[in-house]
């Protein structure tokens, strides 16, 4: 089962997948909060033009793609800040123009072949070189550190941009920073999942984690775990199943989302039945009800079927007894 680790190209592939799985959800959670889930697709289109320029001129495609993506990120944020219809049209022209320029230039480049194009569009992680791994590691470190440092501010802007502006935060600068982080994430991920699939790795783990958690911090942690498992697991699965790594990774993220949706629905129904049981309590507790009374702060709990029941306003709360002298409310 671990024979894949005996191959150098698979070791590099797994390291690259780990880096991408760690970085992509950390940026993606803010895109989900701001309802910009598809912005990564647009940056992927522009990045392809950068890859094409690199191949056409004989330069490093990762470097030129990074330049194009960062430039597009700043332009996207400027256009988005204008908030008008003509801006949306300009973004569409930029996105589709980018992929069109990329296809044409790659076809004219000396190294431009359909296989080469597919490796950037859909990923070709097994062709990752040692130099690519070092480049991805540096870029991933920049993403993780910057996102972690700016996390409170990015969260504030994502939740209420006007309030953040009123408190003195540099909202425009933070928006541009997030756009640039998204661009770097796209470039880091293009050899792992491909430019056309990278948005899935940024968005789907976060969508799944938010179904199962109740706080931003918990959602971020779970999203990173799901991203890493999907990336590394997808690469390993693609090795044994002989399938494209990018598509396999994305399928795993979708499987996680479906499982999270089912589990979330089951938990919601369970909570609904429990609350219905408590709201429709079969009898009133009080003096002479036959259940032991236990003093609890400013009110009295009644021990009933191993649970403490307490009247609050127009409903009954249930307290689960954990140990002697302790309890956990639920």
Backbone torsions as a table, in degrees:
resi	resn	phi	psi	omega
1	UNK	NA	-34.3	-178.5
2	UNK	-96.1	16.5	-179.3
3	UNK	-65.7	-22.0	179.0
4	UNK	-62.9	-25.0	-179.5
5	UNK	-74.1	-10.4	179.0
6	UNK	-81.2	-9.1	180.0
7	UNK	-101.5	131.7	-179.0
8	UNK	-61.3	-40.8	-176.3
9	UNK	-67.1	-30.5	177.4
10	UNK	-76.3	-33.1	175.2
11	UNK	-61.9	-45.2	178.3
12	UNK	-64.8	-39.3	-179.5
13	UNK	-63.8	-42.6	-179.5
14	UNK	-68.0	-37.2	177.3
15	UNK	-65.3	-44.4	178.3
16	UNK	-61.7	-41.1	179.3
17	UNK	-64.3	-40.1	177.9
18	UNK	-61.4	-43.6	-179.3
19	UNK	-63.7	-44.6	-178.8
20	UNK	-68.7	-41.8	179.7
21	UNK	-63.7	-28.4	177.9
22	UNK	-78.7	-42.5	-172.2
23	UNK	-81.7	-42.1	-171.8
24	UNK	-59.3	-48.3	-179.9
25	UNK	-65.4	-27.2	-179.2
26	UNK	-66.4	-34.2	175.3
27	UNK	-82.3	-39.5	-175.1
28	UNK	-61.3	-30.2	-176.9
29	UNK	-63.0	-33.4	178.5
30	UNK	-75.5	-30.8	175.6
31	UNK	-67.5	-39.1	177.2
32	UNK	-64.4	-43.9	180.0
33	UNK	-60.8	-34.7	-176.6
34	UNK	-95.0	6.1	-179.7
35	UNK	58.2	44.1	177.1
36	UNK	-119.5	40.7	-171.9
37	UNK	-62.9	-25.9	-175.5
38	UNK	-98.2	4.0	-177.6
39	UNK	-65.5	-29.7	178.7
40	UNK	-63.7	-33.9	177.3
41	UNK	-62.2	-44.4	-179.8
42	UNK	-62.9	-42.5	178.6
43	UNK	-66.6	-31.1	176.0
44	UNK	-63.5	-38.6	178.2
45	UNK	-63.3	-44.6	179.8
46	UNK	-67.7	-37.6	179.6
47	UNK	-61.8	-32.1	178.7
48	UNK	-62.6	-36.8	175.9
49	UNK	-61.8	-39.7	177.2
50	UNK	-64.2	-40.7	176.4
51	UNK	-60.8	-44.1	-178.3
52	UNK	-62.6	-41.7	178.2
53	UNK	-62.2	-40.8	178.3
54	UNK	-62.6	-44.4	179.0
55	UNK	-68.3	-37.9	-176.7
56	UNK	-69.6	-36.2	-177.8
57	UNK	-96.0	-3.9	179.6
58	UNK	81.1	15.3	178.0
59	UNK	-94.2	176.5	-179.7
60	UNK	-71.7	116.6	-176.7
61	UNK	-59.8	-34.9	-179.9
62	UNK	-63.2	-40.9	-178.9
63	UNK	-66.8	-47.2	-179.6
64	UNK	-67.7	-35.7	177.2
65	UNK	-63.8	-39.1	179.2
66	UNK	-64.4	-41.8	178.8
67	UNK	-62.2	-47.9	-179.7
68	UNK	-63.7	-42.0	-176.5
69	UNK	-67.0	-43.0	-179.9
70	UNK	-66.0	-42.0	177.4
71	UNK	-61.1	-42.7	178.9
72	UNK	-65.2	-36.8	-179.9
73	UNK	-61.2	-45.7	179.5
74	UNK	-64.7	-43.4	-179.8
75	UNK	-64.8	-39.5	178.7
76	UNK	-60.4	-43.8	-178.4
77	UNK	-67.8	-37.3	177.7
78	UNK	-64.6	-44.4	-180.0
79	UNK	-67.2	-40.5	-179.4
80	UNK	-64.1	-35.3	-179.3
81	UNK	-65.6	-26.6	178.1
82	UNK	-69.8	-34.5	172.3
83	UNK	62.7	42.5	175.9
84	UNK	-129.2	171.3	-175.3
85	UNK	-64.1	-41.0	-179.7
86	UNK	-61.2	-30.9	176.9
87	UNK	-65.4	-41.1	177.3
88	UNK	-61.3	-41.2	178.6
89	UNK	-64.2	-41.5	179.1
90	UNK	-61.8	-40.6	177.8
91	UNK	-63.6	-42.9	179.7
92	UNK	-61.3	-42.4	178.9
93	UNK	-63.5	-41.1	-179.7
94	UNK	-65.0	-44.1	-178.1
95	UNK	-64.0	-53.8	-175.6
96	UNK	-74.5	-29.8	173.4
97	UNK	-64.4	-36.5	179.4
98	UNK	-62.2	-46.7	-178.7
99	UNK	-70.8	-31.6	178.0
100	UNK	-67.3	-45.7	177.5
101	UNK	-61.7	-39.3	179.6
102	UNK	-62.2	-45.7	-179.3
103	UNK	-63.1	-44.1	-177.2
104	UNK	-66.3	-47.6	-177.2
105	UNK	-67.2	-38.6	179.2
106	UNK	-64.1	-36.3	179.1
107	UNK	-66.3	-25.0	-179.0
108	UNK	-95.7	-11.2	-179.7
109	UNK	-74.7	153.2	179.7
110	UNK	-60.9	-34.6	-179.3
111	UNK	-98.2	11.6	-176.4
112	UNK	-83.7	107.2	176.7
113	UNK	-132.3	159.7	177.0
114	UNK	-54.4	-36.8	179.5
115	UNK	-65.3	-41.4	178.7
116	UNK	-63.1	-41.2	178.6
117	UNK	-63.9	-44.8	-179.7
118	UNK	-60.7	-34.1	-177.5
119	UNK	-64.2	-29.9	177.9
120	UNK	-88.7	-33.6	-179.5
121	UNK	-72.9	-40.8	-173.3
122	UNK	-120.2	0.6	177.1
123	UNK	91.7	145.2	175.2
124	UNK	-150.7	69.8	-169.7
125	UNK	-66.1	-26.3	-178.4
126	UNK	-72.6	-11.2	177.3
127	UNK	-94.7	7.3	-179.3
128	UNK	-65.7	126.4	-179.8
129	UNK	-89.8	170.9	177.8
130	UNK	-62.9	-38.0	177.4
131	UNK	-64.5	-38.4	176.8
132	UNK	-61.3	-41.0	-178.8
133	UNK	-62.3	-43.5	179.0
134	UNK	-65.1	-39.6	177.8
135	UNK	-63.8	-45.5	179.2
136	UNK	-62.7	-37.9	-178.9
137	UNK	-64.2	-43.2	179.3
138	UNK	-64.7	-47.0	-179.1
139	UNK	-65.0	-40.6	178.8
140	UNK	-63.9	-38.5	177.7
141	UNK	-63.3	-40.5	177.4
142	UNK	-61.6	-43.7	-179.7
143	UNK	-62.6	-50.7	-174.9
144	UNK	-64.7	-47.8	-177.6
145	UNK	-65.3	-47.0	-178.4
146	UNK	-63.9	-43.8	179.9
147	UNK	-63.0	-41.2	-178.8
148	UNK	-66.9	-40.9	-179.6
149	UNK	-67.7	-41.7	-177.7
150	UNK	-88.1	2.6	-173.5
151	UNK	-51.4	-50.0	-178.8
152	UNK	-61.7	-40.3	-178.0
153	UNK	-71.9	-42.6	178.0
154	UNK	-63.2	-36.1	177.9
155	UNK	-65.7	-42.5	-179.8
156	UNK	-63.5	-43.0	-180.0
157	UNK	-67.5	-39.3	-179.2
158	UNK	-65.7	-33.5	-178.2
159	UNK	-81.1	-42.9	-178.8
160	UNK	-154.3	95.2	-175.3
161	UNK	-64.4	-40.0	-178.5
162	UNK	-67.2	-40.6	177.9
163	UNK	-64.5	-42.0	178.7
164	UNK	-61.0	-39.6	178.7
165	UNK	-66.1	-38.4	-178.9
166	UNK	-67.0	-28.4	179.8
167	UNK	-82.5	-1.5	176.6
168	UNK	99.8	3.6	178.4
169	UNK	-69.3	146.7	177.6
170	UNK	-84.2	81.5	-171.5
171	UNK	-62.5	-44.9	-178.9
172	UNK	-60.8	-43.6	178.8
173	UNK	-63.7	-39.9	178.6
174	UNK	-67.0	-38.6	177.7
175	UNK	-64.3	-41.6	177.9
176	UNK	-65.8	-39.4	178.3
177	UNK	-60.6	-43.4	178.7
178	UNK	-64.6	-39.9	178.7
179	UNK	-63.5	-41.1	178.8
180	UNK	-66.9	-40.6	175.9
181	UNK	-60.7	-39.2	177.1
182	UNK	-63.1	-42.3	179.4
183	UNK	-62.5	-43.8	179.2
184	UNK	-64.0	-39.1	178.8
185	UNK	-62.4	-40.7	178.3
186	UNK	-60.4	-44.8	-178.5
187	UNK	-67.0	-42.5	178.9
188	UNK	-60.6	-35.6	-171.4
189	UNK	-90.3	-8.3	-169.3
190	UNK	-66.1	-29.8	178.8
191	UNK	-85.1	-12.2	-178.1
192	UNK	-92.9	-55.1	-178.4
193	UNK	-115.1	-12.1	178.8
194	UNK	95.5	152.3	-177.6
195	UNK	-65.6	-28.5	-177.9
196	UNK	-85.9	-8.3	-176.3
197	UNK	-120.1	-3.6	-173.1
198	UNK	-62.7	-34.6	-178.9
199	UNK	-57.3	-33.6	-179.0
200	UNK	-61.4	-41.2	-178.3
201	UNK	-72.9	-25.7	177.0
202	UNK	-80.6	-33.0	-168.9
203	UNK	-101.6	-48.9	-170.3
204	UNK	-62.3	-44.3	176.7
205	UNK	-58.3	-36.1	178.1
206	UNK	-70.9	-38.6	177.0
207	UNK	-62.3	-38.9	179.1
208	UNK	-69.5	-43.6	-176.2
209	UNK	-66.6	-33.1	-178.8
210	UNK	-71.4	-17.9	175.4
211	UNK	-74.9	-22.3	-171.8
212	UNK	-112.5	-5.7	-175.6
213	UNK	-123.4	163.8	-177.6
214	UNK	-117.6	7.6	179.8
215	UNK	-143.7	159.0	-179.7
216	UNK	-63.1	-44.8	-177.5
217	UNK	-62.6	-44.9	179.3
218	UNK	-65.3	-39.3	179.4
219	UNK	-63.4	-41.4	179.3
220	UNK	-63.7	-44.7	-179.7
221	UNK	-62.2	-46.3	-179.2
222	UNK	-66.3	-37.7	179.3
223	UNK	-62.5	-40.9	178.4
224	UNK	-64.4	-42.1	178.0
225	UNK	-61.1	-46.9	179.7
226	UNK	-63.6	-39.1	179.2
227	UNK	-63.8	-43.7	179.7
228	UNK	-66.3	-44.8	179.8
229	UNK	-62.9	-42.2	-179.9
230	UNK	-66.1	-41.8	-178.3
231	UNK	-67.3	-55.0	-178.4
232	UNK	-67.2	-43.3	178.7
233	UNK	-64.9	-36.0	178.8
234	UNK	-66.5	-39.7	178.2
235	UNK	-65.6	-44.9	179.2
236	UNK	-63.5	-42.2	179.2
237	UNK	-63.9	-41.2	-179.1
238	UNK	-65.1	-29.7	178.5
239	UNK	-66.4	-46.0	-177.6
240	UNK	-80.4	-32.1	-178.2
241	UNK	-89.6	-6.3	-178.5
242	UNK	56.2	52.3	179.4
243	UNK	-124.2	160.7	177.3
244	UNK	-61.9	134.7	-175.5
245	UNK	-65.4	-41.5	-177.5
246	UNK	-60.5	-49.7	179.4
247	UNK	-63.8	-37.5	179.9
248	UNK	-65.3	-41.1	178.4
249	UNK	-62.3	-45.6	-178.6
250	UNK	-64.6	-40.3	178.1
251	UNK	-60.3	-40.7	178.3
252	UNK	-62.9	-40.3	178.6
253	UNK	-63.5	-37.5	179.3
254	UNK	-68.9	-37.8	175.4
255	UNK	-60.7	-43.6	177.6
256	UNK	-60.3	-41.0	-179.6
257	UNK	-64.8	-42.8	179.2
258	UNK	-62.8	-44.9	178.8
259	UNK	-62.9	-40.5	178.7
260	UNK	-64.2	-38.4	178.9
261	UNK	-64.4	-43.6	179.4
262	UNK	-64.6	-46.9	-179.8
263	UNK	-63.1	-40.9	178.9
264	UNK	-62.3	-41.4	177.8
265	UNK	-64.2	-40.7	178.9
266	UNK	-64.1	-43.1	179.6
267	UNK	-65.5	-37.8	180.0
268	UNK	-65.9	-41.6	178.5
269	UNK	-65.9	-38.1	179.1
270	UNK	-64.6	-43.8	178.1
271	UNK	-64.2	-36.8	179.2
272	UNK	-64.7	-43.3	179.1
273	UNK	-65.5	-39.8	-179.4
274	UNK	-65.4	-43.3	-179.6
275	UNK	-66.7	-36.9	178.0
276	UNK	-63.7	-38.6	178.3
277	UNK	-64.2	-40.8	-179.3
278	UNK	-71.7	-39.4	-179.7
279	UNK	-66.4	-35.2	-179.2
280	UNK	-101.2	54.5	-177.9
281	UNK	-62.6	134.8	-170.6
282	UNK	-73.9	-14.9	175.4
283	UNK	-159.4	162.9	-179.8
284	UNK	-88.9	133.8	174.0
285	UNK	-85.7	149.4	178.5
286	UNK	170.2	-175.1	179.3
287	UNK	-57.2	127.3	178.5
288	UNK	86.0	7.5	-179.4
289	UNK	-77.6	-14.0	178.1
290	UNK	95.6	-3.1	179.5
291	UNK	-108.3	141.2	-178.8
292	UNK	-60.2	136.3	177.8
293	UNK	-95.9	133.4	-178.7
294	UNK	-126.2	123.5	-179.5
295	UNK	-68.4	132.2	-178.1
296	UNK	-141.8	95.5	179.6
297	UNK	63.2	-121.5	-176.8
298	UNK	-95.6	10.8	178.9
299	UNK	-145.1	-178.9	-177.4
300	UNK	-117.8	131.9	172.0
301	UNK	-97.1	152.2	176.1
302	UNK	-119.3	126.8	-178.9
303	UNK	-76.0	116.9	-173.7
304	UNK	-141.5	114.3	179.5
305	UNK	54.4	42.3	177.1
306	UNK	79.7	2.8	179.3
307	UNK	-122.4	153.4	173.6
308	UNK	-94.2	123.1	178.4
309	UNK	-108.5	135.0	-179.1
310	UNK	-138.3	136.2	178.6
311	UNK	-80.4	129.5	175.4
312	UNK	-135.4	115.8	-179.2
313	UNK	55.6	-118.1	-174.8
314	UNK	-105.3	17.9	-178.7
315	UNK	-145.3	171.2	178.6
316	UNK	-108.7	134.9	174.3
317	UNK	-99.7	147.4	-179.8
318	UNK	-113.5	128.8	178.2
319	UNK	-113.1	125.0	179.2
320	UNK	-87.1	126.8	-178.5
321	UNK	-80.9	120.9	-179.2
322	UNK	-91.7	-48.8	179.5
323	UNK	-156.9	173.4	-178.5
324	UNK	-59.0	126.0	178.7
325	UNK	80.0	0.7	-179.4
326	UNK	-129.2	155.6	175.0
327	UNK	-154.1	162.0	178.3
328	UNK	-129.2	122.2	-179.2
329	UNK	-77.7	147.0	176.5
330	UNK	-151.7	NA	NA
